[in-house]
Amino acid sequence: MKKINILLIALVALAAAAQAEVLFTEDFEYPDGSVLTVNPDWFLQWGGDTHMPIVSPGLIMTGYTAASNDKALLIEGDYSNDMPHHAFTQVTTGDVFVALLYEPTFVTKPGYFLTLRDEKANNSAYNYCGRIYAGVDDNYNPTIGLRFFKKAAVEFADLQLEETKTYLVVMRYHIVEGSNNDEISLYLFDALPEKMPAKPLIGPLVDPEAPDINPAHIVLHTYDDDGMLTIDGLRIATTFHEAVGIPESEPEPEGIALFEDRKQHYSLLLRDGHIAVTDGTNVYTLLGQKK
């Protein structure tokens, strides 16, 4: 029994680990008043330095360990199309989740402040897909939106944000087999979630007129001479739980006990050339699926 339990736990853990990877984290812990390109791994497409300053204090959300509350990044619009890039391991299948803490400090008009991009050899052919927008409603209350590329309209949430409140924003870029059919979704939280919601705040959005990408860079973007936003705790991963930094609680496989205090007893057997588990009546795969 003990050996079977250990085997099952190990297999579940290995299966989850194989699908989860943290690709990049950034807590903006640089000297006050310096600009983001003080870290040379942040770069502008055409060279030079960004004008995005490091400020303090940082943003904080209880339980979100990607931010330290010491420093944050101010994205202000004094410089149009200031776009620092940072590379991460290119993803060609599955998902890319981008999580960050966000304060809509002063928003006066809509524009995107963060996007993913692909890895292109030709600098003029970069594709910026998965754009997170700051926006305002008719009464100039801040809100948040999402757009796949530059052709389809932006979809804004029917939600008013507070200018001085810290939110956790999570964007999912889902790579779908085929062409021009990838999906993006946006989630927003005012407290650390325990799990990924069944339904996003916005999306999934598709744009058949837009290119699909294999995400390989994160790009920040200024757009408004009057606006300013604060972000912190940027984290990119291949699963929601890794991006948000919370443990993933898998449901116990139906029919199979994983803990020593359970009274059922199981034994291994060979069925159709594969190792399976039986309780004497039923037969299950090693991950608890009834055969």
GIJOPE-V727420 format. One record per backbone hydrogen bond with DSSP energy under -0.5 kcal/mol. NH is the residue of the N-H (numbers start at 0). CO is the residue of the C=O. E is the energy in kcal/mol with one decimal. If there is no record, write none. Layout:
# GIJOPE-V727420
nh=(NH/NH)
co=(CO/CO)
e=(E/E)
This chain:
# GIJOPE-V727420
nh=(4/5/6/7/8/9/10/11/12/13/14/15/16/17/18/18/19/19/22/22/23/25/29/32/33/35/37/38/39/41/42/42/43/44/46/52/52/53/54/57/63/64/66/68/71/72/73/74/74/75/76/78/79/80/81/82/84/85/87/90/95/96/97/98/98/99/100/101/102/104/105/110/112/113/114/115/116/117/119/122/124/125/127/128/128/129/130/131/131/132/132/133/134/136/139/142/144/145/146/154/155/156/158/160/164/166/167/168/168/169/170/171/172/172/173/173/174/174/175/182/183/184/185/186/188/200/201/203/204/209/214/215/216/217/218/219/220/221/227/228/229/230/231/233/234/235/236/237/242/243/244/245/248/249/255/261/266/268/270/270/273/275/276/277/278/283/284/287/290)
co=(0/1/2/3/4/5/6/7/8/9/10/11/12/13/14/15/15/16/20/235/235/233/27/53/30/51/34/35/37/38/40/84/47/82/43/50/73/33/71/68/60/62/63/58/54/230/52/72/228/73/226/75/77/221/78/80/42/217/215/214/172/236/170/96/234/168/231/166/229/102/227/133/131/131/218/128/216/126/117/120/121/122/125/115/126/147/146/113/129/130/144/110/142/140/136/134/132/154/130/145/153/143/156/141/161/101/188/99/166/186/97/184/95/170/171/182/93/172/173/173/204/171/201/169/167/185/185/183/183/206/212/116/116/85/114/83/112/81/105/74/102/72/100/25/98/23/96/20/238/239/240/240/246/247/252/258/277/275/268/273/270/268/283/266/281/276/288/284/282)
e=(-2.6/-2.4/-2.3/-2.7/-2.6/-2.5/-2.4/-2.4/-2.5/-2.6/-2.3/-2.1/-2.6/-2.2/-0.7/-0.9/-0.6/-0.8/-0.6/-2.8/-1.7/-2.6/-1.7/-2.3/-2.0/-2.0/-2.2/-1.8/-0.7/-2.3/-0.6/-2.2/-0.5/-0.6/-1.8/-0.6/-0.5/-2.7/-2.4/-1.3/-2.4/-1.1/-1.1/-0.7/-2.4/-2.7/-2.5/-0.6/-3.1/-0.9/-2.2/-0.6/-0.5/-1.0/-1.1/-0.7/-3.3/-1.9/-2.5/-2.3/-2.0/-3.5/-2.7/-0.5/-3.2/-1.9/-3.1/-2.8/-2.7/-2.3/-2.5/-2.1/-2.4/-1.0/-2.4/-1.5/-1.8/-1.2/-0.6/-0.7/-2.4/-0.9/-0.5/-1.2/-0.8/-2.3/-3.0/-2.7/-0.5/-0.5/-2.5/-2.6/-1.8/-2.2/-2.1/-2.7/-2.6/-2.0/-1.8/-2.7/-0.6/-2.9/-2.1/-3.5/-1.4/-2.6/-2.8/-2.9/-0.6/-2.4/-2.7/-2.5/-3.1/-0.5/-0.6/-3.3/-3.0/-0.6/-0.6/-2.3/-1.8/-1.8/-2.5/-3.0/-2.2/-1.7/-1.9/-0.6/-3.1/-2.4/-0.7/-2.7/-1.6/-2.6/-2.7/-2.2/-1.7/-1.2/-2.5/-2.0/-2.2/-2.5/-1.7/-2.1/-2.8/-3.0/-2.3/-2.0/-2.1/-2.5/-1.7/-2.0/-0.6/-0.9/-1.6/-1.6/-2.2/-2.0/-0.6/-3.2/-1.8/-3.0/-2.9/-2.6/-1.5/-3.4/-2.8/-2.0/-2.9)
